[in-house]
Amino acid sequence: MYPYLIISVVFVLSRVLSLLAGVEFQWDGLIHGAQIVDPQLLRERLAQSIFYLHSQPPLFNLYLGIILNIFPEHYVSAFRISYLAVGYVLGLGLYELMRCFAVRRGIAVVLTCFFLVNPGLILLENWLLYSHFVICLLCWAAVFLFWYLRDGRARDGAALFAVMAVLVMTHGIFHLCWFGMFWLAVLIARKGSRRQVILVSFLPLMLIFALYFKNLILFGNFTTSRAWMAYNFLEMASKNVPVPLIRQYCLAGEVSPLPCGQVMNGHQEEYRTMLVAWNRQLNVQPTGIAILDQITKPTGKGENWHSARYLRISEYFLSDAVAFLRLHPQGYARTVKRAYAMMFYPAPTDLTFYNRARLQPYENWYNIVFAYQNHLADGGLYKDRLRKWYEFDAMPRDLLSMNLYGAVVLFYLGLLGCGGILLLRGWRQASCGPGYVITLFFMLFNIVYIPVVCNFFAWIGSNRYRFMTEPFNLVILGIILTVLADRVWGRMGYPNLRKKGGAVSLVMI
């Protein structure tokens, strides 16, 4: 029991210290977050708003609405407590996942505690968005996948597919195809009990299909987050196109007036005429559904991304993005390149985190490799420099800072390469079993898939998306350290004292 006790003590102490440091729950996204339904609708028309939600998968907003209705006065405290609970469950899941792969207890405890005190995790734990939940769900999906393929218990299979379905219905990056690929892998691996696989996955699979077909019938698209994806894709395609070229494309009718509002100096009248004509083309009729008819949010007065008008606008977002890719592909290439460059910096940097000022001394120590670059940036590395691309480009660098950054990139690429070697050798050795092979593939696939999709279709948050798979990187690191420890232990003449029950002894390395 001592590993769980140590993990619990470290978690509690670190959260108490962060509270004493002044870290507060950053809940303003409830008012201003583009992904979040207006709180007035979540309180008064929760079921209707969730049913007609087209811009985001529904579960996160459903969670917000339930909290707002159960705790109308103390919802901020309820949010914070639930996020803390998720953080603790994440720590337990990471330890269990390491033990699945026979990582030594001491190494597993140290790496788990190291992750739990990561300032990036503390920031996400105090930020009202779905990222914190996704990290926990991904980690436990891997645990249940391993347990089910190893032991064949129906309850583990039911938990696996339930957690994967929750991921699909929480974050748009986890598509129906993502679920289907791993469902098929499990079905093939459990060839002796395929009926059981179908039974335990039937309800989650039907819920996912129901969500996608509902959107197809109501909105004409087989997705869960079309508007959000279209907006981000347009930002990716247009962000690095020179202003004179954007103006030229707009005046020539190559793109809609949408991405041109800030660059039409000297052509204001012509632009207004184009904008009036474009608005007439939208032709969005009232539906009688509040979330679809409201152009702006009642509470925060910001734009309502969940409206029927915005869904119509997303068609122009996509066509404009394709036009920019055709007319100026080098602009998109530069944006993708910058996203990959940002990806390996400490996360998250999607916006200005108010808690960052309270954690900055600790964050600078924890991310010691970036401390020198933070010094060059006059202490501004963790402020807005990584969110605003022009600040990122202008950030001072020298040979030492670039070499330190390169070492971080090589470290992550090295972990990915070692994971690939483990997967290949595990595939060749029947003694490893399908749990080892498919779970390791699940981790490696998501380590690559999640940031790649983000970097090609979203212009911001690449390091946060990379951070979502940080537990998987730590598991691979734990396997490597265990192999090294076992070899040193063996050369000293001591037997391997680790208890059995993990995936493999790893002597194959």
C-alpha positions in Angstrom: 0.0 0.0 0.0 2.9 2.4 0.4 3.0 3.5 -3.2 -0.6 4.7 -3.0 0.2 6.4 0.4 3.2 8.3 -1.1 1.2 9.3 -4.2 -1.6 10.5 -2.0 0.6 12.5 0.4 2.5 14.1 -2.5 -0.8 15.1 -4.2 -2.3 16.6 -1.1 0.8 18.5 -0.1 1.4 19.9 -3.6 -2.2 21.1 -3.8 -2.1 22.6 -0.4 1.2 24.5 -1.3 -0.3 25.7 -4.6 -3.3 27.0 -2.6 -1.1 28.8 -0.2 0.8 30.2 -3.1 -2.4 31.9 -4.3 -3.4 29.5 -7.1 -7.1 30.1 -7.8 -9.6 28.2 -10.0 -9.7 30.0 -13.4 -13.4 29.7 -14.2 -13.8 32.7 -16.5 -14.0 30.4 -19.5 -17.6 29.7 -18.3 -18.4 33.2 -19.5 -15.9 33.8 -22.4 -15.0 30.3 -23.6 -15.9 29.8 -27.2 -16.3 26.0 -26.6 -18.7 26.5 -23.7 -22.5 27.1 -23.9 -23.7 30.2 -22.2 -24.4 29.5 -18.5 -27.9 30.9 -18.8 -28.8 28.2 -21.3 -27.0 25.6 -19.3 -29.2 26.5 -16.3 -32.5 27.0 -18.0 -32.4 24.9 -21.2 -29.8 22.3 -20.5 -31.3 19.3 -22.3 -32.3 21.4 -25.4 -29.0 23.1 -25.6 -27.0 19.9 -25.3 -29.2 18.2 -28.0 -28.7 21.0 -30.5 -25.0 21.5 -29.8 -23.1 21.1 -33.1 -19.8 22.9 -32.5 -18.5 20.6 -29.7 -19.1 17.1 -28.4 -21.7 17.4 -25.7 -20.4 15.8 -22.5 -18.2 18.6 -21.1 -21.0 21.1 -21.5 -23.4 18.6 -19.9 -21.0 18.3 -17.0 -21.0 22.1 -16.6 -24.8 22.3 -16.8 -25.2 19.6 -14.1 -22.8 21.4 -11.7 -24.5 24.8 -12.4 -27.9 23.3 -11.6 -26.9 21.3 -8.5 -24.7 24.0 -7.1 -26.3 27.3 -8.3 -24.4 29.4 -5.7 -21.2 27.4 -5.1 -20.5 26.1 -8.6 -16.9 27.4 -8.6 -16.1 25.4 -5.5 -17.8 22.4 -7.1 -15.7 22.8 -10.2 -12.5 23.0 -8.2 -13.3 20.0 -6.1 -14.2 17.9 -9.1 -11.0 18.9 -11.0 -8.9 18.0 -7.9 -10.6 14.6 -7.7 -9.8 14.0 -11.4 -6.2 15.0 -10.7 -5.9 12.4 -7.9 -7.5 9.7 -10.0 -5.1 10.6 -12.8 -2.2 10.0 -10.5 -3.5 6.6 -9.5 -4.1 5.7 -13.2 -0.6 6.6 -14.2 0.9 4.4 -11.4 -1.4 1.5 -12.4 -0.4 1.9 -16.1 3.3 1.8 -15.1 2.7 -1.3 -13.1 1.0 -2.9 -16.1 4.3 -2.7 -17.9 6.2 -4.1 -14.9 7.9 -0.8 -14.1 9.6 -1.1 -10.7 7.5 0.3 -7.9 10.0 2.8 -6.8 10.5 4.2 -10.3 6.7 4.2 -10.9 6.1 6.2 -7.7 8.8 8.7 -8.4 7.7 9.3 -12.0 4.0 9.5 -10.9 4.8 12.1 -8.2 7.1 14.0 -10.7 4.1 14.3 -13.0 1.6 15.2 -10.3 3.7 18.2 -9.2 4.2 19.4 -12.8 3.2 23.1 -12.9 1.5 22.5 -16.3 -0.8 19.9 -14.7 -1.5 22.3 -11.8 -2.5 25.0 -14.3 -4.8 22.7 -16.2 -6.3 21.4 -13.0 -7.3 25.0 -12.2 -8.6 25.9 -15.7 -12.2 25.3 -16.7 -11.7 23.3 -19.9 -11.8 19.6 -20.9 -8.0 19.1 -21.2 -7.6 17.9 -17.6 -10.4 15.4 -18.0 -8.9 14.1 -21.3 -5.5 13.4 -19.8 -7.1 11.3 -17.0 -9.5 9.5 -19.4 -6.6 8.6 -21.8 -4.5 7.2 -19.0 -7.3 5.0 -17.7 -8.3 3.9 -21.1 -4.8 2.5 -21.5 -5.1 0.8 -18.1 -8.5 -0.8 -18.9 -7.2 -1.9 -22.3 -4.3 -3.7 -20.8 -6.4 -5.3 -18.0 -9.1 -6.5 -20.5 -6.6 -8.0 -23.0 -4.7 -9.7 -20.2 -7.5 -11.0 -18.0 -10.6 -11.0 -20.3 -12.9 -9.7 -17.5 -16.1 -8.3 -18.9 -16.1 -5.4 -16.4 -12.7 -4.2 -17.7 -14.0 -4.4 -21.2 -17.1 -2.4 -20.3 -15.0 0.2 -18.5 -12.6 0.4 -21.5 -15.3 1.1 -24.1 -17.2 3.4 -21.7 -14.0 5.6 -21.1 -13.3 5.6 -24.9 -16.8 6.7 -25.6 -16.6 9.5 -23.0 -13.4 10.7 -24.8 -15.2 10.7 -28.2 -18.1 12.7 -26.7 -15.9 15.1 -24.8 -13.2 16.2 -27.3 -13.6 16.3 -31.1 -10.1 15.1 -31.8 -11.2 11.6 -30.7 -13.3 10.7 -33.8 -15.6 7.8 -34.4 -12.8 6.3 -36.5 -10.4 6.6 -33.6 -12.8 4.5 -31.5 -13.4 2.1 -34.3 -9.7 1.4 -34.9 -9.1 0.3 -31.3 -12.5 -1.5 -31.1 -11.4 -3.6 -34.1 -7.9 -4.2 -32.6 -9.6 -5.5 -29.4 -12.0 -7.6 -31.4 -9.2 -9.3 -33.3 -7.1 -9.8 -30.2 -10.0 -11.4 -28.3 -10.8 -13.8 -31.0 -11.9 -16.4 -28.6 -14.5 -14.2 -26.9 -15.7 -11.8 -29.7 -19.3 -12.1 -28.5 -18.2 -10.6 -25.2 -16.4 -7.8 -26.9 -19.5 -6.9 -28.9 -21.7 -7.1 -25.9 -19.5 -4.9 -23.6 -19.0 -2.3 -26.4 -22.5 -2.3 -27.8 -24.0 0.6 -25.7 -20.9 2.9 -26.0 -20.8 2.3 -29.7 -24.5 3.0 -30.2 -24.2 6.2 -28.2 -21.4 7.4 -30.4 -23.3 6.5 -33.6 -26.4 8.2 -32.2 -24.4 11.4 -31.6 -22.9 11.4 -35.1 -26.2 10.5 -36.9 -28.0 13.2 -34.9 -25.6 15.8 -36.2 -26.0 14.4 -39.7 -29.8 14.6 -39.6 -30.0 18.0 -37.9 -27.0 19.8 -39.3 -26.0 17.9 -42.4 -22.5 16.9 -41.2 -21.2 13.7 -39.8 -18.9 15.3 -37.2 -19.1 16.6 -33.6 -17.2 19.9 -33.9 -17.3 21.2 -37.5 -17.5 25.0 -36.7 -14.5 24.8 -34.3 -12.4 22.8 -36.7 -13.3 25.1 -39.6 -12.3 28.2 -37.7 -9.0 26.8 -36.6 -8.2 25.5 -40.1 -8.8 28.9 -41.6 -6.5 30.5 -38.9 -3.8 28.0 -39.8 -4.1 28.7 -43.6 -4.3 32.5 -43.3 -2.1 33.3 -40.3 1.1 33.8 -42.3 -0.3 35.1 -45.5 1.0 38.7 -46.1 -1.6 41.4 -45.5 -1.4 42.8 -49.1 -2.1 39.4 -50.5 -5.1 38.8 -48.2 -6.5 42.2 -49.4 -5.9 41.2 -53.0 -7.6 37.9 -52.6 -10.6 39.5 -51.0 -11.1 42.2 -53.6 -10.7 39.6 -56.3 -13.4 37.4 -54.7 -11.0 34.5 -54.1 -12.0 34.4 -50.4 -15.0 35.7 -48.5 -14.9 39.0 -46.5 -14.5 36.9 -43.2 -10.7 36.9 -42.9 -10.2 40.4 -44.4 -11.8 42.7 -41.9 -8.4 43.9 -40.4 -6.6 44.4 -43.6 -8.9 46.5 -45.8 -7.4 49.9 -45.2 -8.2 52.2 -48.1 -11.0 49.9 -49.3 -13.5 50.3 -46.5 -16.5 51.2 -48.6 -15.9 48.3 -51.0 -15.4 46.0 -48.1 -18.8 47.1 -46.5 -20.5 46.4 -49.8 -19.0 42.9 -50.0 -19.9 42.3 -46.4 -23.5 43.3 -46.9 -23.8 41.0 -49.9 -22.1 38.1 -48.0 -24.5 38.5 -45.0 -27.5 38.2 -47.4 -26.1 34.9 -48.6 -26.1 33.4 -45.1 -29.9 33.4 -45.1 -30.3 31.8 -41.7 -33.9 31.5 -40.6 -35.0 31.5 -36.9 -35.5 28.0 -35.5 -37.1 28.7 -32.1 -34.2 27.0 -30.4 -32.3 29.5 -28.2 -28.8 28.0 -28.7 -29.2 28.1 -32.5 -30.9 31.5 -32.7 -28.7 33.6 -30.4 -26.0 35.4 -32.3 -24.3 36.5 -29.1 -24.2 34.9 -25.7 -26.7 36.5 -23.2 -24.2 36.4 -20.3 -20.8 37.3 -21.7 -22.1 39.1 -24.9 -19.4 37.2 -26.9 -20.1 35.5 -30.2 -22.2 32.3 -29.9 -20.2 29.7 -31.8 -23.0 27.2 -31.3 -25.6 29.1 -33.4 -27.1 28.0 -36.7 -25.5 31.2 -38.2 -22.1 30.1 -37.1 -22.6 26.7 -38.5 -23.4 28.3 -41.9 -20.4 30.6 -41.6 -18.2 27.5 -41.0 -18.8 26.6 -44.6 -17.1 29.8 -45.7 -14.3 29.1 -43.2 -13.6 25.8 -44.9 -13.8 27.2 -48.4 -11.5 30.1 -47.5 -9.0 27.8 -45.9 -8.9 25.7 -49.0 -8.5 28.9 -51.1 -5.6 30.1 -49.0 -3.9 26.7 -49.3 -4.2 26.9 -53.0 -3.2 30.5 -53.4 -0.4 30.7 -50.8 0.5 27.3 -49.4 3.8 28.6 -47.9 1.8 30.5 -45.4 0.1 27.3 -44.1 3.5 25.6 -44.1 5.0 28.3 -41.9 2.1 28.0 -39.4 2.6 24.2 -39.2 6.3 24.6 -38.7 5.8 27.1 -35.9 3.2 24.9 -34.3 5.8 22.1 -34.1 8.4 24.5 -32.8 6.0 25.6 -30.0 5.0 22.0 -29.2 8.0 21.1 -27.1 7.8 24.2 -24.9 6.3 23.8 -21.4 2.5 23.7 -21.6 -0.1 25.2 -21.5 0.2 28.5 -23.2 -3.2 28.9 -25.0 -4.0 32.1 -23.1 -2.8 34.2 -20.3 -3.0 32.0 -17.2 -3.5 34.2 -14.1 -2.0 31.5 -11.9 1.2 31.5 -13.8 2.5 34.6 -11.9 2.1 32.7 -8.6 3.9 29.6 -9.9 6.5 31.3 -12.0 9.5 30.8 -9.6 8.6 27.1 -9.2 7.8 26.7 -12.9 11.2 28.1 -13.8 12.8 25.6 -11.5 10.7 22.6 -12.6 11.4 23.3 -16.3 15.1 23.9 -15.7 16.1 23.2 -19.3 14.1 26.3 -20.3 15.3 28.5 -17.4 18.1 30.0 -19.5 15.8 30.9 -22.4 13.4 32.4 -19.8 16.3 34.5 -18.6 16.9 35.7 -22.2 13.2 36.6 -22.5 13.4 38.7 -19.3 11.2 36.3 -17.5 8.5 36.4 -20.1 8.7 32.9 -21.5 5.6 31.7 -19.7 3.5 34.7 -20.3 2.2 35.5 -23.8 5.2 34.8 -25.9 4.1 31.3 -26.9 0.5 32.2 -27.5 1.1 35.2 -29.7 3.0 33.9 -32.7 4.7 37.3 -33.4 6.0 37.3 -29.8 7.2 33.8 -30.2 9.1 34.7 -33.4 10.6 37.7 -31.8 11.7 35.8 -28.6 15.5 36.2 -28.1 17.5 33.0 -28.7 21.2 32.2 -28.8 23.2 29.0 -29.5 23.0 27.7 -25.9 19.2 28.2 -25.7 18.7 26.5 -29.1 20.9 23.6 -28.1 18.9 23.1 -24.8 15.7 23.2 -26.8 17.1 20.7 -29.3 18.0 18.4 -26.4 14.3 18.4 -25.3 13.2 17.6 -28.8 15.7 14.7 -29.0 14.6 13.4 -25.6 10.9 13.1 -26.8 11.9 11.7 -30.1 14.2 9.2 -28.3 11.3 8.1 -26.1 9.1 7.6 -29.2 11.9 5.6 -30.9 12.4 3.4 -27.8 8.7 2.9 -27.6 8.7 1.7 -31.2 11.5 -0.8 -30.5 9.6 -2.1 -27.5 6.5 -2.5 -29.6 8.4 -4.3 -32.4 10.1 -6.7 -29.9 6.9 -7.3 -28.0 5.2 -8.2 -31.3 7.9 -10.8 -32.0 7.7 -12.4 -28.6 4.5 -14.3 -27.9 5.2 -14.2 -24.2 4.4 -10.5 -24.1 0.8 -11.1 -24.9 -1.7 -8.9 -26.7 -2.2 -6.6 -23.7 1.4 -5.5 -23.9 1.5 -5.0 -27.6 -1.9 -3.3 -28.2 -1.7 -1.1 -25.1 1.8 0.1 -26.1 0.5 0.7 -29.6 -2.4 2.7 -28.1 0.0 4.9 -26.3 2.4 5.4 -29.2 -0.4 6.1 -31.6 -1.9 8.8 -29.4 1.5 10.3 -28.7 1.8 10.9 -32.5 -1.8 11.3 -33.5 -3.0 14.0 -31.0 -0.3 16.7 -31.6 -0.2 15.9 -35.4 -3.9 16.6 -35.8 -3.6 19.7 -33.6 -0.6 21.0 -35.5 -2.3 20.6 -38.9 -5.7 21.8 -38.0 -5.4 24.1 -35.0 -3.2 27.2 -34.8 -2.8 27.3 -31.1 -2.3 24.9 -28.2 0.2 22.5 -29.7 2.1 22.1 -26.4 -1.1 21.5 -24.5 -2.0 18.8 -26.9 1.4 17.2 -26.6 1.0 17.5 -22.8 -2.1 15.3 -23.0 0.1 12.3 -23.8 2.8 13.1 -21.2 1.7 10.2 -19.0 2.4 7.8 -21.9 5.9 9.3 -22.4 6.6 8.8 -18.7 5.5 5.2 -18.9 7.9 4.5 -21.7 10.6 6.3 -19.6 9.7 4.1 -16.7 10.1 0.9 -18.8 13.5 2.1 -20.0 14.7 2.9 -16.4 13.4 -0.4 -15.2 15.4 -2.3 -17.9 18.5 -0.3 -16.9 17.9 -0.9 -13.2 17.4 -4.7 -13.8 20.7 -4.9 -15.7 22.6 -3.1 -13.1 20.9 -5.2 -10.4 21.7 -8.4 -12.2 25.4 -7.5 -12.8 25.7 -6.9 -9.0 24.7 -10.5 -8.5 21.2 -9.9 -7.0 18.1 -11.6 -8.2 15.2 -9.7 -9.7 12.9 -9.0 -6.7 10.1 -7.4 -8.7 6.8 -9.2 -8.2 5.2 -10.8 -11.2 1.9 -9.6 -12.8 3.2 -7.0 -15.1 3.3 -7.2 -18.9 6.7 -8.7 -19.4 10.0 -9.1 -17.6 11.6 -6.8 -20.2 14.7 -8.9 -20.4 14.1 -9.0 -24.1 15.8 -5.6 -24.4 
